[in-house]
Amino acid sequence: MRLLIITQKVDEQDDNLGFFVRWIEEFAKHAEKVTVICLQKGKYHLPQNVSVLSLGKEEFAGATVIKTFRYIARFYRYIWNEKKNYDTVFVHMNPIYILLGGVFWKLLSKKIALWYTHKQVDMKLRVAEKLSDIIFTASKESFRLKSDKVHVVGHGIDTERFHPVDKWPHEKLNILSVSRITPAKNIHMMLEAAELLKKEGVSFEMKIVGAPITNADYDYFIRLKKEIQAKGIDDSVFFVGAVSYSDIHSFYQKSDLFINLSETGSLDKAVLEAMASGVNVLTSNEAFFAMLPEKHLLRNTNADYIVQKILEIKTASKYELRELQSLVIQNHSGVSVIKKMTDLLNREK
């Protein structure tokens, strides 16, 4: 198989998409050649059979319309110039690329695959589904459009990087959350729970790793920082900011409890990374409801209820943590997920 991968960013230090460099490395083990087209590139180390072509976000300045035109022009130039170097196309998360290149690839008899994990279903996705030969997703909740092309393969967690380490019992309960700073992650409810924990006399430290992206996110972030001061929890709750993918595993490994109040509806990889790292988890994400025991699930995001669940689960045996880790290794290991996808790509006509 000669593979063309299309993704947003190739940068092993990126806090959001750094993991994808490891995916490319794994794909390269199963392909004769891998060509990657990305919107932006940064730092990476990849095998010799991988070449990376950037659409130029890291270099183009100027008006948005002009930049977009340049991106599209480069995209078409690359998929044409490289047409003899790939027989299969793998588009990661962005259906728009299938809308742009799908007809061209169909005319050249290229196989088209889409990876998508989000509850949103829009017109771009509907069109991309029609043009795709095969669709991969992490869980049945992660792809909400009915299609017989869909294969649920797991999430692709690097279980060599995310693994438990021996640690002494902490004097404080170390709580961690890793996510984009945005209202859909319900971080304001986490702060309400932190205020109640402090009133209960629980000794804890809560670290929130992540950053806002949109203007609305930044407004939300400012509101959250004001709430921390108003609630008097500024000595217990800390915004860490964005952390590079190469460093984030150490935050998991130093934590006792990971909290995820996401409303995204798709299988959140941060929860799986925490589980793989031997960290106890609490999540309100419905994608985990059929996967995790009830004690790890939050059926609502009411602060009193969250605190009740924290107090119930704050101590966990090594056996319980190993069970969480095993769930990830068995169902979401990056090595096994990439193998499943490449096997299916080689099998599909």
C-alpha positions, -999 to +999 in steps of 0.1 A: +000+000+000+012+035-009-006+059+014-015+096+012-024+110+046-041+144+049-042+161+083-042+195+100-007+195+116+024+175+118+042+186+150+052+163+178+051+191+203+016+204+196-007+201+226-037+189+206-024+171+175+011+160+186-002+124+189-007+122+152+031+120+145+031+087+163+002+076+141+021+084+110+051+065+123+029+035+129+012+037+094+047+038+079+053+002+092+024-010+071+030+009+039+056+010+012+054+048+011+036+074+031+031+110+018+016+134+043-001+167+033-007+189+063-020+225+068+010+232+090+042+215+100+065+218+130+089+195+147+088+158+138+110+127+134+096+102+110+109+071+090+126+074+056+096+062+037+076+092+049+075+126+032+057+156+046+043+184+025+028+215+041+001+237+027+020+265+044+001+279+074+035+283+092+048+305+064+019+324+048+009+358+062-016+383+050-054+383+044-074+352+052-088+350+016-054+351+001-040+324+025-070+302+017-064+305-020-027+296-015-036+266+006-061+253-020-037+259-049-009+239-031-034+211-021-043+205-058-007+208-069+004+182-043-024+156-050-016+159-087+022+158-085+021+129-060-006+109-078+018+081-087+031+078-051-002+068-035-031+044-042-050+051-009-060+084+008-065+087+045-082+119+056-079+127+093-109+145+109-115+171+081-142+161+056-135+193+036-105+177+020-126+149+006-150+175-008-120+192-025-102+160-038-128+133-037-139+135-074-103+137-086-094+106-065-124+087-077-115+094-114-080+080-106-094+050-088-078+059-055-093+044-023-107+071+001-108+066+038-120+091+065-112+092+102-139+111+121-147+113+158-173+140+166-211+140+172-216+169+147-231+159+114-231+186+088-234+188+050-196+184+046-197+152+064-227+139+045-210+146+011-177+131+024-195+099+034-208+095-001-174+099-016-155+078+009-149+041+005-144+034+042-149+054+074-130+048+107-142+061+141-133+055+178-168+044+191-203+042+178-211+075+195-182+092+177-199+090+143-236+099+142-243+095+105-258+062+095-236+044+070-226+009+063-190+022+055-183+028+092-158+007+111-154+012+149-117+006+156-109+023+189-090+055+195-053+049+190-036+057+223+002+055+225+003+030+255+041+030+254+041+067+263+010+067+285+017+041+312+016+040+350+046+048+372+052+040+409+043+069+431+041+075+468+007+083+483+001+121+480-008+143+510-033+161+488-057+146+463-042+155+429-070+162+404-063+167+368-084+178+337-069+180+302-091+197+276-096+228+255-109+257+276-144+260+261-179+259+276-187+224+262-161+211+287-181+224+317-150+237+335-172+261+354-189+231+371-155+218+380-148+250+398-181+248+417-172+213+427-137+225+438-154+252+460-176+225+477-146+202+482-127+230+500-158+236+522-158+198+530-122+202+542-107+180+515-071+186+509-067+187+471-050+204+442-067+207+408-047+213+377-065+222+344-043+217+314-054+233+281-060+266+264-088+286+248-089+288+210-118+309+198-128+344+210-157+328+228-133+305+245-112+334+257-142+351+271-151+319+290-115+316+302-116+352+316-149+344+334-133+312+349-103+330+363-126+356+379-147+327+394-116+311+409-108+344+427-144+350+438-148+314+452-115+316+471-100+285+455-070+302+439-047+283+463-061+250+451-071+253+414-045+262+387-047+267+350-015+253+336-021+263+300-013+243+269+013+215+274+031+199+245+022+163+236+058+153+244+053+164+281+017+158+289+022+121+300+040+133+331+010+153+343-012+122+341+014+101+359+015+125+389-022+126+393-047+106+414-080+115+397-089+127+362-121+145+357-138+150+324-172+169+321-172+170+283-204+173+263-187+165+230-204+130+228-174+114+212-148+092+229-125+117+245-089+106+241-077+125+272-098+101+294-082+071+277-047+086+281-055+090+319-067+054+322-036+041+303-014+061+327-030+043+357-051+073+369-086+070+384-112+087+362-147+103+365-164+113+333-198+126+322-191+118+285-219+096+272-195+077+249-180+061+281-213+050+296-212+015+280-175+011+286-168+020+322-182+007+355-209+030+371-185+043+398-165+061+371-195+077+355-211+111+361-248+110+351-250+148+354-227+177+361-243+191+393-216+202+416-229+184+447-232+152+428-196+156+414-183+160+449-202+130+461-187+109+434-152+123+440-154+113+477-166+078+468-139+072+442-109+092+455-090+061+467-086+032+443-068-001+445-039-009+422-062-037+408-089-012+399-064+011+382-049-019+363-084-028+351-088+007+336-054+005+320-062-029+305-094-015+289-072+009+269-045-016+260-071-041+248-093-018+228-075+015+221-038+008+217-024+029+188-004-001+175-036-023+173-058+005+160-035+014+131-031-024+123-069-027+122-072+002+098-044-009+075-058-044+073-092-031+064-077-007+038-057-035+022-088-057+022-114-032+009-117-029-029 
